[in-house]
Structure formats: C-alpha cells, structure tokens
Amino acid sequence: MSIDRIRNFCIIAHIDHGKSTLADRLLEKTRTIPERQMVEQVLDNMDLERERGITIKSHPIQMRYTAKDGNEYIFNLIDTPGHVDFSYEVSRALAASEGAILVVDATQGVEAQTISNLYMAVDAGLEIIPVINKIDLPAAKTMIETVKAQIIDLLGCREDEILLVSAKTGYGVDELLEAIVQRIPPPKGNPEDPLRALIFDSKYDSYRGVVVYLRVFDGELKEGDKIMFFANGKVFEAEEVGILKLDRIRTGKLTTGMVGYLIAGVKDVHDTRVGDTITTANNPAKEPLPGYREVKPMVYAGFYPADSENYQELRDALEKLRLNDAAIVF
C-alpha cells in the first residue's frame, strides 16, 4: 500500500477519560477484531489494567479502514499510558506517530496530566484531533461548552474542529475515523535510504526471546537482514518481521512508514532500549533518529523477603520480571 494511505497515531488522555474504550470502538468500527473476541479494554492485556481502568503498557495495533473517498487506509494505533509516571513511554509513542487524538472527559474537563502529554505531542509536531468523550452522561450537557472553551484556549483550534463522541455508545466514532484520514498527515521518509527504525516498546517471549515493537522511518526491514542497534552496536539477524493485530501477523518485511514487530534472537531486553534506532549492519544509516535517552526510573520501592533464606528466590523472580520490562532497575 502507498505510504500516502498510512496513518500513524496515538491517543492522549487523562486516567479514566475513556481512552481504552475509544480504542475498543475504533477496532469495532474497522472490524479489526471479530465480535466474539471483543472484550472491554481489549488492548489492555494485564489484569491490573482492567481492574484499575488504567493503561500501563503500549499496545500497537493495525486497522484497515475504507474511507468515504473509496480508498482503503492503514491505521496504526499506538495506545499510550495516561499517567505521568509513564511519560518517557508516552514520548516514544508520540515519536512513532504523526497525529494524536486528544480525549477529554465531558464531565471532568482538561486535567493536568493531559496537558503534560499534550505539550509533548505539540513539541513533536503532531497533528492534534481534539475529542470530547462521554457526552452520553447526564452531567455532560451542562459542561460541554465549558470543556470546548478549555480546549480552544489550550490548542488555539476552532470550535468546529472539536469532535463530540461517546466511546460507550459509538456516537461520533465514524466522524472521528474520517477525521483521522483527512487531518493526520501520512508518514514521511525515503524508501531508498538506509534503514532507520525507532524502538518504542519491547516484550519478552519465553520461546522467541525479545519481541521489538518499532516504526520504520526510512528504508525497509526484511527477514534475513543483519540489523544493528545504534545504542550498543550489537548485530543480530532479523528472524521474523510482521505487523501487529491483536496477535502478531508475519509479513516478511516492513516498509517506510509502517509499524510492526521484529524478532531477532535477542535474549536480553536491555539490548533493545526504548527510543533506540535500528539500522542494517551492511549499509548503516549515518545518524540515529533523534530523541533517544536513558530511561530514568520514576517510581522507587524497597522490599525484602520476610524470611532471609528466600533472598535468592526473590532475586530470581526479579530477574524474570526484568526480562519482560526493561524499565525495571534493581
């Protein structure tokens, strides 16, 4: 598919403003997930996420949408955390996107953490689509005009650029899908240049090793390529490359502008650092993508086993946990 028909975007929202529910409706409307597989907060895999109604890990997913102009588009949604503790993860998701849907609860208005992430999106040059959600709630009727004024003051946008949506009922979601096509620009990049791909997340698979989530900015990534990580210079072979639906779909290659995954026999998640650039070892790019920095831990905890004899068991458990989350330091 032509790069002009790709749209990469994320969703910015405060906790409990309906971001995961809106993602559910987008997946439903684009028929990305069969009805029998749909559950609430489908992109939130952890039990804790569903229990608390928060998003901790970024879950990218590809959708295909046929717009009113008759053309089919690829939407790559990168679901982002709303809590300030995950600000670096949010920043990498923003770096992989050209646009962002700003979701604001009609009964709560704009909140501080929303502003923090919004400013990051604006600084990254993203196209912002403001959405007022939960307009089906009785309390929303008296608040909508106030919330509109807050958004206009914050973004400097026109009132007619703000979309009214109910993620719960699906109202306004069709208009949002068209806005994604019309207002979010397609990716830029040169397919002929050496490969440059941004790592925005990774997870550990006990059978395959590290699964890297990435966005291709220049060139293309193919199975069999010798790839190199800029941050540490380590070289691996691309064993499997594909796109992300609810599960991994193997495609053999990713072209400029695409979002997908890479499996390359990496056994340590610390070799795949969020924000790092992947290139090919035989024809490396001259410069990495900008913005990479070492992750700074935001939450600290001290704990120890009740029985000192269990110290090694605790350490082993932490080592296993660290395999799946490079943010953990101990």
C-alpha positions as CSV (number, residue, x, y, z in Angstrom):
1,M,0.0,0.0,0.0
2,S,1.2,3.5,-0.8
3,I,2.7,5.5,2.1
4,D,0.1,8.2,1.4
5,R,-2.5,5.9,2.8
6,I,-0.9,5.2,6.1
7,R,-1.9,7.0,9.3
8,N,0.1,6.5,12.5
9,F,-1.5,8.0,15.6
10,C,-1.8,7.6,19.3
11,I,-4.4,8.6,21.9
12,I,-3.7,11.1,24.7
13,A,-6.0,11.2,27.7
14,H,-6.1,11.5,31.5
15,I,-6.8,8.3,33.5
16,D,-10.4,7.3,33.2
17,H,-11.3,9.7,30.4
18,G,-12.2,6.7,28.2
19,K,-9.1,6.2,26.1
20,S,-9.2,2.4,26.1
21,T,-13.0,2.3,25.5
22,L,-12.5,4.6,22.5
23,A,-9.8,2.3,21.2
24,D,-12.3,-0.6,21.5
25,R,-14.8,1.3,19.4
26,L,-12.2,2.1,16.7
27,L,-11.3,-1.6,16.5
28,E,-15.0,-2.5,16.4
29,K,-15.9,0.0,13.6
30,T,-13.0,-1.0,11.4
31,R,-13.8,-4.7,12.0
32,T,-10.2,-5.3,13.1
33,I,-11.2,-7.9,15.8
34,P,-14.0,-10.4,15.4
35,E,-17.0,-9.7,17.6
36,R,-16.5,-13.0,19.5
37,Q,-13.0,-11.8,20.6
38,M,-14.1,-8.3,21.7
39,V,-13.8,-7.6,25.4
40,E,-13.7,-4.3,27.2
41,Q,-10.2,-2.6,27.2
42,V,-9.1,-5.2,24.6
43,L,-5.6,-3.6,24.2
44,D,-5.0,-3.7,28.0
45,N,-3.6,-7.2,28.5
46,M,-2.8,-7.1,32.2
47,D,-5.4,-8.0,34.8
48,L,-4.3,-5.0,36.8
49,E,-5.0,-2.7,33.9
50,R,-8.6,-3.9,33.5
51,E,-9.2,-3.9,37.3
52,R,-8.0,-0.3,37.8
53,G,-9.0,1.0,34.4
54,I,-5.5,2.2,33.5
55,T,-3.1,1.5,30.7
56,I,0.4,0.6,31.7
57,K,2.0,-0.9,28.5
58,S,1.7,0.4,25.0
59,H,-0.1,-1.9,22.7
60,P,0.2,-1.1,19.0
61,I,-2.4,-2.5,16.6
62,Q,-3.1,-2.1,12.9
63,M,-6.5,-1.4,11.5
64,R,-7.7,-1.1,7.9
65,Y,-10.4,1.4,7.1
66,T,-12.3,2.2,3.9
67,A,-13.0,5.9,3.9
68,K,-15.8,7.8,2.2
69,D,-13.4,8.7,-0.7
70,G,-13.4,4.9,-1.5
71,N,-9.8,4.3,-0.6
72,E,-8.6,1.9,1.9
73,Y,-6.2,3.2,4.6
74,I,-3.9,1.6,7.2
75,F,-4.3,3.0,10.7
76,N,-1.5,2.2,13.2
77,L,-2.8,2.9,16.7
78,I,-0.3,3.2,19.5
79,D,-2.2,3.1,22.7
80,T,-0.4,5.2,25.3
81,P,-0.4,5.4,29.2
82,G,-2.1,8.4,30.6
83,H,-0.2,8.6,33.9
84,V,2.7,10.9,34.4
85,D,4.9,8.1,35.7
86,F,5.0,6.7,32.1
87,S,6.0,10.0,30.4
88,Y,9.0,8.5,28.6
89,E,7.0,5.6,27.2
90,V,4.4,8.2,26.0
91,S,7.1,10.3,24.4
92,R,8.4,7.3,22.3
93,A,4.8,6.5,21.2
94,L,4.5,10.1,20.1
95,A,7.7,9.9,18.2
96,A,6.3,7.0,16.2
97,S,3.2,8.9,15.3
98,E,2.2,11.8,13.0
99,G,-1.0,12.6,14.9
100,A,-2.7,12.3,18.3
101,I,-6.3,12.1,19.4
102,L,-6.8,14.3,22.5
103,V,-9.6,12.7,24.6
104,V,-11.2,14.9,27.2
105,D,-14.0,13.7,29.6
106,A,-17.1,15.9,29.1
107,T,-17.8,15.9,32.8
108,Q,-14.2,16.4,34.0
109,G,-12.6,18.8,31.5
110,V,-8.9,19.2,30.8
111,E,-6.7,17.9,33.6
112,A,-3.0,18.4,34.4
113,Q,-1.6,15.2,33.1
114,T,-3.4,15.6,29.8
115,I,-1.7,19.0,29.4
116,S,1.7,17.4,30.1
117,N,1.3,14.8,27.4
118,L,-0.3,17.2,25.0
119,Y,2.6,19.6,25.2
120,M,4.9,16.7,24.3
121,A,2.7,16.0,21.3
122,V,2.7,19.6,20.2
123,D,6.5,19.8,20.6
124,A,6.9,16.7,18.5
125,G,4.9,18.4,15.7
126,L,1.9,16.1,15.8
127,E,-1.5,17.0,14.3
128,I,-4.0,17.1,17.2
129,I,-7.6,16.0,16.9
130,P,-9.5,17.1,20.0
131,V,-12.3,14.9,21.1
132,I,-14.8,15.4,23.9
133,N,-15.8,12.0,25.2
134,K,-18.7,10.7,27.4
135,I,-21.2,13.1,26.0
136,D,-23.9,10.5,26.8
137,L,-23.6,11.1,30.5
138,P,-26.4,13.4,32.0
139,A,-23.8,15.7,33.7
140,A,-22.1,16.3,30.3
141,K,-24.9,18.5,28.9
142,T,-24.1,21.4,31.2
143,M,-20.3,21.0,30.8
144,I,-19.7,20.6,27.0
145,E,-19.5,24.4,26.2
146,T,-17.1,24.9,29.2
147,V,-14.9,22.0,28.0
148,K,-14.9,23.3,24.5
149,A,-13.7,26.7,25.7
150,Q,-10.9,24.9,27.7
151,I,-9.7,23.0,24.6
152,I,-9.8,26.1,22.4
153,D,-7.8,28.1,24.9
154,L,-5.3,25.2,25.1
155,L,-4.9,24.4,21.4
156,G,-6.0,27.6,19.7
157,C,-8.2,25.5,17.5
158,R,-11.6,26.3,16.0
159,E,-14.8,25.1,17.7
160,D,-15.8,23.1,14.6
161,E,-12.5,21.1,14.8
162,I,-13.6,19.6,18.2
163,L,-15.4,16.3,17.8
164,L,-18.2,15.1,20.2
165,V,-18.0,11.4,20.9
166,S,-19.5,8.7,23.2
167,A,-17.0,5.8,23.2
168,K,-19.5,3.8,25.2
169,T,-22.4,4.1,22.6
170,G,-20.2,4.6,19.5
171,Y,-21.7,8.0,18.7
172,G,-19.4,10.2,16.7
173,V,-16.8,7.5,16.1
174,D,-17.5,7.4,12.3
175,E,-16.8,11.1,12.1
176,L,-13.5,10.5,14.1
177,L,-12.4,7.8,11.6
178,E,-12.9,10.3,8.7
179,A,-11.0,13.0,10.7
180,I,-8.0,10.6,11.1
181,V,-7.9,10.2,7.3
182,Q,-8.4,13.9,6.5
183,R,-6.4,15.6,9.3
184,I,-3.5,13.4,10.2
185,P,-0.7,13.6,7.6
186,P,0.9,10.4,6.1
187,P,4.4,9.4,7.2
188,K,7.4,11.0,5.6
189,G,10.6,9.1,4.8
190,N,12.7,7.8,1.9
191,P,12.2,4.1,1.0
192,E,15.6,4.2,-0.8
193,D,17.6,5.4,2.2
194,P,19.4,3.0,4.6
195,L,17.0,1.5,7.3
196,R,16.2,3.7,10.3
197,A,13.5,2.2,12.6
198,L,12.5,3.5,16.1
199,I,12.1,1.1,19.0
200,F,9.1,2.3,21.0
201,D,8.5,-0.8,23.1
202,S,9.6,-4.4,23.6
203,K,8.4,-7.6,25.4
204,Y,9.9,-10.9,26.2
205,D,8.6,-14.1,24.7
206,S,9.9,-17.2,26.6
207,Y,10.2,-19.1,23.2
208,R,11.4,-16.5,20.8
209,G,13.3,-14.0,23.0
210,V,12.7,-10.3,22.8
211,V,9.9,-9.0,20.5
212,V,10.7,-5.5,19.4
213,Y,7.9,-3.0,18.6
214,L,9.1,-0.5,16.0
215,R,8.2,2.2,13.4
216,V,10.2,2.3,10.2
217,F,11.2,5.9,9.2
218,D,13.5,5.2,6.3
219,G,14.3,2.2,4.1
220,E,12.8,-1.2,4.7
221,L,13.3,-4.1,7.1
222,K,13.3,-7.7,5.8
223,E,13.7,-11.1,7.3
224,G,17.3,-12.3,6.9
225,D,18.7,-8.7,7.2
226,K,21.6,-8.3,9.6
227,I,20.4,-5.5,11.9
228,M,22.3,-3.3,14.3
229,F,21.2,-1.3,17.4
230,F,22.7,2.2,17.4
231,A,22.9,2.4,21.2
232,N,25.2,-0.6,21.8
233,G,26.4,-1.6,18.3
234,K,25.2,-5.2,18.7
235,V,24.3,-7.1,15.5
236,F,21.6,-9.7,15.1
237,E,19.7,-11.4,12.2
238,A,16.1,-10.5,11.6
239,E,14.4,-13.9,12.1
240,E,10.7,-12.7,11.9
241,V,9.1,-9.4,10.8
242,G,5.5,-8.5,10.7
243,I,2.6,-6.3,11.7
244,L,0.5,-6.3,14.9
245,K,-3.2,-7.0,15.0
246,L,-4.4,-8.5,18.3
247,D,-1.7,-11.1,17.7
248,R,1.5,-11.0,15.6
249,I,1.0,-11.4,11.8
250,R,4.1,-12.4,9.9
251,T,4.6,-10.4,6.7
252,G,8.4,-10.9,6.0
253,K,9.1,-7.2,5.7
254,L,8.1,-3.7,6.8
255,T,8.4,-0.7,4.5
256,T,8.8,3.0,5.2
257,G,6.1,4.4,7.4
258,M,4.9,1.1,8.8
259,V,4.6,0.0,12.4
260,G,5.3,-3.6,13.4
261,Y,7.4,-6.1,15.2
262,L,10.8,-7.7,14.9
263,I,12.2,-11.0,16.4
264,A,16.0,-11.3,16.0
265,G,17.1,-13.9,18.6
266,V,17.8,-11.2,21.2
267,K,17.8,-12.7,24.7
268,D,18.1,-9.6,26.9
269,V,15.5,-6.8,26.8
270,H,18.3,-4.4,27.8
271,D,19.8,-4.8,24.3
272,T,16.6,-3.3,22.9
273,R,16.3,0.1,24.5
274,V,13.2,2.2,24.1
275,G,14.0,5.1,21.8
276,D,17.0,3.4,20.1
277,T,17.4,3.3,16.4
278,I,17.7,0.0,14.4
279,T,19.7,0.0,11.1
280,T,21.2,-2.6,8.8
281,A,24.7,-3.7,9.6
282,N,25.9,-3.9,6.0
283,N,24.5,-0.5,5.0
284,P,24.1,1.5,8.2
285,A,22.4,4.9,8.4
286,K,24.8,7.8,9.2
287,E,22.7,9.2,12.1
288,P,20.3,7.6,14.5
289,L,16.8,9.1,14.9
290,P,16.7,11.9,17.4
291,G,15.4,11.8,21.0
292,Y,17.0,8.7,22.5
293,R,18.0,8.9,26.1
294,E,18.5,6.5,29.0
295,V,15.2,5.8,30.8
296,K,15.0,7.5,34.2
297,P,13.1,5.5,36.9
298,M,10.1,7.4,38.2
299,V,8.8,5.1,41.0
300,Y,11.1,3.6,43.7
301,A,10.2,0.8,46.1
302,G,12.2,-1.0,48.8
303,F,11.2,-4.6,49.7
304,Y,12.7,-7.7,51.0
305,P,11.6,-11.3,51.8
306,A,10.1,-12.0,55.3
307,D,12.5,-15.0,55.5
308,S,16.1,-14.2,54.6
309,E,16.5,-17.7,53.3
310,N,14.2,-16.7,50.4
311,Y,16.5,-13.9,49.2
312,Q,17.7,-15.8,46.2
313,E,14.2,-16.8,45.2
314,L,13.3,-13.1,45.3
315,R,16.3,-12.2,43.1
316,D,15.4,-14.9,40.6
317,A,11.8,-13.6,40.4
318,L,13.0,-10.1,39.8
319,E,15.4,-11.3,37.1
320,K,12.5,-13.0,35.3
321,L,10.3,-9.8,35.7
322,R,13.1,-7.7,34.2
323,L,13.2,-9.9,31.1
324,N,9.8,-8.6,30.2
325,D,10.2,-5.0,31.3
326,A,13.4,-3.0,30.6
327,A,12.1,-0.2,32.9
328,I,12.8,-2.3,36.0
329,V,16.2,-1.5,37.7
330,F,17.4,-3.2,40.8
